[in-house]
Amino acid sequence: MNAENKTPLIEVKGLVKRFGNLVVLNGIDETIHKGEKVSIIGPSGSGKSTFLRCLNCLEDADGGSIFFGGEDIADRKVDINKHRRHMGMVFQQFNLFHNKTVLENIMLAPVHLRIKDAGGLFASRATKAAIREEAKKEAMQLLRRIGLEDKANAYPSTLSGGQKQRIAIVRALAMNPQVLLFDEPTSALDPEMVGEVLDLIKELADEGMTMVIVTHEMGFAREVSDRILFMDGGVIAESAPPAELFGNPQNPRTKEFLSKVL
Amino acid sequence: MEQASKKQGFWKNHWMDVLAILAVIALVILLAVSVYTRFNFAKKWGIFYNYFVTNRGYKDLLTGMKNTALISVLGLLIGIVIGTVIAIIKVIPPYKKVTRYAQKVCNVYVAFFRGTPIVVQLLVGYYILLPLIGLSLPPVTSCMLIFGLNSGAYISEIMRGGINSVDAGQLEAARAVGLSFPVSMLKIVVPQAIKNILPTLGNEFIALIKETAIVGYVGAMDITKAFQDQGSNSYEYMIPYLVMALLYIVIVAVIAGLVKLMERRLAKNERRK
């Protein structure tokens, strides 16, 4: 991405998160710009996942603010559901809805929310049918894109981990989000399935999707990211483009971590 | 030779069991004969048959069976709705004051219905509370309502267990795509929870059927009341009461069988998945 044309998408200021007495995030300031691909690396327990989950308020912040879509979404009074539509999230454990087919998994949120926007229970039957038809078409298109249209009516439990995760990614895409948050998307996968998932993420990155990725795949992070955040002890210890961070880390803790994992 | 020694081995190992079984059989026969002669079974059967068939006593029983079925099925349905609502309220993260108050109300509700006998609830409900709020419902309808309220308290605890058994990631994923808490619960979590607790709900249904035997207290005709009436009208209790017990056993056995079948079906589903 070109450095001149930066519009901030998510602005995090002084983010603090505690679990009981344990301070997990200790004042994080960070701005994610539109079109930027940011990878977060760091030792386990450094707060990477918690930071990502705070971004769409799956964890409530204990202090600081997160500006997204012109509002501070760390404020509990803000309607978070409105903003979550624009932030897709992909989980380590996929979390496809077990009681829904693949197609229903993808269609559920778009259909429900569009019907709600069209008046909810008061929407006419024709409108609802039209919304459903349109969402189904979009969902099938997404499935075709990942080559799984023949699995549309299958239940998630019949699929492999790689298939589940790719479906989870297109489920997030079905909402046309402004940013995708990936929480260790390949950590729960068998090694031979990691490739197909990373390929899909790379494809989306090339199309210009804004992404925040928590990952242990250093090679992937280096390849796909515009910027890498190294987190340690609840703060962002270093933030730099991949070539710089991997080639010439400034922070001693970054050096130590990289020497262990590379 | 070999077989004979095997036979001897059997006798050596099991002579006490066989003796015990024979003794029990002898005792039962003795008891049956003595009961038959002493209680004049033939005469009692005649009275029962006369009342039940010739005098159309079975009509009461048919009404009674219909009411027992109505009260327990609708009671269960009302209970599931109430139980689900209470269970959902109880698992809401208690950020807001309203939530905390609602949870307290639910706790009181559950404590009341689990802490008093169902007979007491029926009497208080039918003779005091319903008239007090100006509702004059027929006995059967009142029973449905009160049994529904009662089983709601029990089902709420079952349902809460079911909801807790669903992986937390399911709710997170639903929230992450922008669905609100209630919608996520109703569309994703509760359906999976209900699947987990279906066998337990079946047992709750069986318990409910047996508990409805007390609706005669407020004048509703059910299976128990039908046989009671027959007993007191014909001055002959033995056969009506025995038949009543048998009828309950058969009904419960059939439903228990269905629950087991359902359980096996669900297990198979799980495996195929």
Interface residues (C-beta under 8 A of the other chain):
Chain A: N56 L58 R76 N81 K82 R84 R85 M87 G88 M89 F91 Q93 N95 L96 F97 H98 N99 K100 L108 A109 H112 L113 Y155 S157 T158 A168 R171 A172 M175
Chain B: Y95 D167 G169 Q170 E172 A173 A174 R175 A176 V177 G178 L179 S180 V183 K187 I188 P191 Q192 K195 K273
